[in-house]
Amino acid sequence: MNHYYFVIASKHFLMNEEPIEEILRERTAHYKNIQKDIDFWFIPNPHFIKSLNINHINKELPENYAAIVSLDQKFIQWLKLRIGFVVIGQFQSDYLVSNIKYT
């Protein structure tokens, strides 16, 4: 079973007010340099978050949200410190996030 960690916020905040694209691009380049597989995903409107029954997070979700999901807890904690104004959480799943459908 995979243990996932995530940061979630409004899509507008993540895509327009914070340098998420740059942060993820730099992390991707770093992973390529050290020959590590990508273990994070940017997911707009990840409907699976609402199905996790994480009430304290579901109550705070805006209508149009996005998440960064990772297998690396330290990366998610770093993102929380780096960009602030986000909610973090975790879940376990037998399915890889990269195979989950979202809109």
Secondary structure, 3 states (H helix, E strand, C coil): CEEEEEEEEEHHHHHHHCCHHHHHHHHHHHHHHCCCCCCEEEEECCCHHHHCCCHHHHCCCCCCEEEEEECCHHHHHHHHHHHCCCEEEEEEECCCHHHCCCC
